[in-house]
């Protein structure tokens, strides 16, 4: 039976069968594994999900995390563990903010598993590790388990492991998982070569003869909640794959080797007089679009809205009616382009949201939400799928991805976010803003008075790669729509102000 440690300042053990995790709440950091890869596509996502599921099957509370801005991998983490997976990000958040999110999310957990992003040392620039998995592992004081593609490798695997293990002397590469192993003798040759060269244990090898694949599309893997995938047993198949081929006991030892620097409990909260008043005020009802078309939300965004006094009311623009007595709306990103016909056919919902927007109540929409609030989607061969129609432009799916981190400076009149506030976020989309004939549309700033008359206004000054600046953040009435997915953890007052603006 799993025995949980109690709140104390002494060293404790959490045990389950042969697995023993050494930690104490509020003092010693939780045992942690950072699953990193030599490069994208090496198999770290499948292995991380498999480990999360395998340890959960052991009866442990596994807290998952994802390095970087991705929304899709965390959906698989959550389904594998039953706990919300949070994004850790070295560009959108500073070290203290990442540690706050990590420590708060780990309350009540026995083990943390962090899935990395891209290659171990890849971040948002070539000159440093900023934004990389390596940087995050050092910030957390956590050991790295490196996933390598061992196909057609033998002694060369030792050179690979040696290079990654010695590249940054401040980073602990504590174990290696060999993916794409051809046979037991293949793995033995790699283990022999590595053991003669570096002191990094090989904790197992995943055979290439037993692949478990998660389907992909233009924005990445399928989400865990998609019906065709949810009906399969891919999670348990991944768990069996890692259980049969990896040394879980050795991974436990690695997890327990996390730096024993004392960690004080911390909470990502808004420490302001206004927040204290809000905690005693009636909750505001904020409708949040949640279905297969709208599913991209950072977990901390929702938590911070609730901390600020929001009751989040989920609804589906695909099939529901708009809930009654809402004070605000939050429409996140997702895949409206895959559900354009069904979204367009739910005319009652489209009309209800348009009327809500015209009422002056606050609405915030990101990426797919922006598309849904537009006039509609122009499909192949000029097919038209009318949407809410509150923004004076159409959208269409382009051929090139538009992506990257953005710093957002508030410069417009929108009341739902702090005046002159600064926050960070990320863009990743294929859609373009176009006119009714499908021509790319360049929108230029206008006067603040236009938004109050139902005409378009800008609210964002975006700063991106090499300090390139553009204008964005489209406002009409009290609606703000943008392609940028904001991370409220980088400035929690944005969540507080949105809730405050929703109060009648």
ABEGO torsion letter per residue (X at the ends): XBBBBBBBABBBBBBBEABBBBBBBGABBBBBBBBBBABBGAGAAAAAAAAAAAAAAAGBBBBBBBBEABAAAAAAAAAAAGBBBBBBBAAABBAAAAAAAAAAAABGBABBBBBBBEBAABBABAABABGBAAAAAAAAGBBBBBBBBABGBBAAAAAAAAAAAAABAABBBABBBBBGBABAAAAAAAAAAAAAABBBBBAEBBBAABBBBBBBBAAEBBBAABAAAAABAAAAAAAAAAAAABBAAAAAAAAAABBABBBBBBBBBBBBAAAAAAAABBBBBBBBBBBAABABBBAAAAAAAAAAGBBBBBBBAAABBBBBGBABBBBBBEBAAAAAAAAAABAAAAAAAAAAAAAGBBBBBBGAAAAAABAEBBBBGGBBBBBAGABABBBBBBABBBBEBBBBBBABABAABBBGBBBBBBBBBABBBBBAAGBBBBBBBBBAAAAAAGBBBBABBBBBBGGBBBBBGBBBEABBBBABBBBAAABAAAAAAAAAAABX
